[in-house]
């Protein structure tokens, strides 16, 4: 496209020498044409970038508290999200941290944005205290990109979401989840993300 504009520019310079008025008109047309080409190219790049960003995986089955986790003394519930980890600098390679995630309530409003670090030299995710109810989280899963998962928070219980494979058993294909319940909540590739919510759990709240 640039070569085409260059050849056309040379032709216009010849026209300017022979016919000044016509040459000036051609210059204006040429600049307008090249500007349109540049704008069209920029728009194509924006559209390609938008198409390249994959949509997040959205799960329908909610993740509930682990029954084997000891109850806390607080009336709130606890959420632990083992999101994919990252290393911020080469000096911190021995201490990867979990990536941030967002908690949503009813009508998709943001409840909290979680940095998901629990200390300078800790590999554990941040412990988040929430009112009992149903929420949705958007977090980064290792090898799968962003996922959106509904979670149930119950009073004095801990809900664990495993997106990096470090918190829950990943090798088992058993129908029982080892947590006193049937099955696991999984990503489409079979990755275990949590324990299914028990029927009759507490109602959804903001």
C-alpha positions in Angstrom: 0.0 0.0 0.0 2.9 2.4 0.8 4.5 1.5 -2.5 1.3 2.4 -4.3 1.1 5.8 -2.6 4.8 6.5 -3.5 4.3 5.7 -7.2 1.2 7.9 -7.2 3.1 10.7 -5.6 5.7 10.6 -8.3 3.0 10.8 -11.0 1.4 13.8 -9.2 4.7 15.7 -9.2 4.9 15.3 -13.0 1.4 16.5 -13.3 2.2 19.5 -11.1 4.9 20.6 -13.5 2.7 20.3 -16.6 -0.6 21.4 -15.1 -0.2 23.2 -11.8 -4.0 23.4 -10.9 -4.7 19.8 -11.8 -1.6 18.7 -9.9 -2.7 20.5 -6.8 -6.1 18.8 -7.0 -4.4 15.4 -7.3 -2.3 16.1 -4.3 -5.4 16.8 -2.2 -7.1 13.7 -3.4 -4.0 11.6 -2.8 -3.6 12.8 0.8 -7.3 12.1 1.5 -7.0 8.6 0.0 -3.9 7.7 2.0 -5.5 9.1 5.2 -8.5 6.9 4.6 -6.2 3.9 4.1 -4.4 4.7 7.4 -7.6 5.0 9.3 -9.0 1.8 7.8 -5.8 0.0 8.8 -6.0 1.3 12.4 -9.6 0.1 12.7 -8.6 -3.3 11.4 -5.9 -3.6 14.0 -8.4 -2.7 16.8 -10.9 -5.2 15.6 -8.2 -7.9 15.3 -7.1 -7.2 18.9 -10.7 -7.5 20.1 -11.2 -10.8 18.3 -7.9 -12.2 19.7 -9.0 -11.7 23.3 -10.8 -15.0 24.2 -14.1 -14.8 26.1 -13.9 -16.1 29.7 -15.1 -19.5 30.6 -18.4 -19.2 32.5 -19.5 -22.0 34.9 -23.1 -22.5 35.9 -22.7 -24.8 38.9 -21.7 -22.9 42.0 -18.8 -23.9 44.2 -19.7 -24.3 47.9 -17.9 -24.6 51.2 -15.7 -27.6 51.9 -17.4 -29.7 54.6 -14.1 -31.0 55.9 -12.9 -27.5 56.7 -13.3 -26.6 60.4 -15.9 -23.9 61.1 -14.8 -20.5 62.1 -16.0 -18.4 65.0 -17.3 -15.6 62.8 -20.8 -15.2 61.5 -19.4 -14.3 58.1 -18.0 -16.9 55.7 -14.5 -17.2 54.2 -13.4 -17.3 50.6 -10.1 -18.6 49.3 -9.3 -18.4 45.6 -6.2 -20.1 44.4 -5.9 -18.1 41.2 -3.1 -18.6 38.7 0.3 -17.4 40.0 2.7 -14.9 38.6 6.3 -13.7 39.3 6.7 -10.0 39.4 10.5 -9.9 39.2 13.3 -12.4 38.8 14.3 -11.9 42.4 10.8 -13.1 43.5 10.9 -16.3 41.5 10.9 -18.4 44.6 7.8 -16.5 45.9 5.1 -16.5 43.1 2.0 -14.6 44.1 -1.6 -15.3 43.1 -3.1 -13.0 40.5 -5.9 -10.6 41.6 -9.6 -11.3 41.0 -12.9 -9.6 41.3 -16.0 -10.5 43.3 -19.4 -9.6 41.9 -22.8 -9.5 43.6 -26.4 -9.2 42.3 -26.8 -7.2 39.0 -23.1 -7.7 38.3 -22.0 -4.9 40.5 -18.5 -5.1 41.9 -18.4 -6.1 45.6 -14.6 -6.2 46.0 -11.4 -6.3 44.1 -8.9 -8.7 45.7 -5.2 -8.4 45.3 -4.9 -12.0 46.5 -1.6 -11.8 48.4 -1.3 -12.7 52.0 2.2 -11.5 52.8 5.6 -10.6 51.4 7.0 -14.1 51.4 3.7 -16.1 51.5 2.5 -18.2 48.6 -1.0 -18.5 50.1 -4.0 -16.5 48.6 -5.7 -13.8 50.6 -8.3 -14.9 53.1 -11.5 -12.9 52.3 -14.4 -12.5 54.7 -17.9 -12.2 53.2 -21.5 -12.1 54.3 -23.3 -15.4 53.6 -24.9 -15.6 50.2 -24.1 -16.2 46.6 -21.5 -14.3 44.6 -19.6 -14.6 41.3 -15.9 -14.3 40.9 -13.8 -13.6 37.8 -10.3 -14.9 38.1 -7.4 -16.2 36.1 -7.1 -20.0 35.9 -3.7 -21.6 35.1 -3.7 -22.8 31.4 -7.4 -21.8 30.8 -7.5 -18.0 30.9 -10.2 -16.1 32.8 -13.1 -17.9 34.3 -16.4 -16.7 35.9 -17.6 -19.0 38.7 -20.6 -18.7 41.1 -19.6 -19.3 44.7 -21.7 -19.9 47.8 -20.6 -18.4 51.1 -22.0 -19.9 54.3 -21.6 -18.6 57.8 -18.6 -20.0 59.6 -17.5 -22.0 56.6 -14.7 -21.7 54.0 -15.3 -21.9 50.3 -12.2 -22.9 48.3 -11.8 -22.3 44.6 -8.8 -24.0 43.1 -7.6 -22.5 39.8 -3.9 -23.4 39.9 -4.2 -27.1 40.9 -2.5 -26.7 44.3 -5.4 -26.9 46.7 -7.6 -29.8 45.6 -6.9 -33.3 44.2 -6.7 -33.0 40.4 -5.9 -36.6 39.4 -9.1 -38.3 40.7 -12.0 -39.0 38.4 -14.1 -40.4 41.2 -17.8 -39.6 41.4 -17.2 -38.9 45.1 -15.2 -35.8 46.0 -13.7 -36.9 49.2 -15.4 -34.1 51.0 -18.5 -36.0 51.9 -20.3 -35.0 48.7 -20.9 -36.3 45.2 -18.6 -35.1 42.4 -16.6 -31.9 41.9 -17.2 -28.7 40.1 -14.9 -28.8 37.1 -13.7 -26.7 34.2 -14.5 -28.0 30.7 -11.1 -29.6 30.6 -11.8 -31.6 33.8 -9.8 -29.4 36.1 -11.3 -29.5 39.6 -12.2 -26.1 40.9 -14.2 -26.8 44.0 -16.8 -28.7 46.0 -20.4 -28.4 44.7 -22.8 -26.3 46.8 -25.2 -28.3 49.0 -28.9 -28.0 48.2 -30.7 -25.5 50.5 -27.7 -23.3 51.0 -28.2 -19.7 52.2 -29.9 -17.3 49.9 -28.1 -14.9 47.6 -27.2 -11.5 49.0 -25.2 -8.5 47.7 
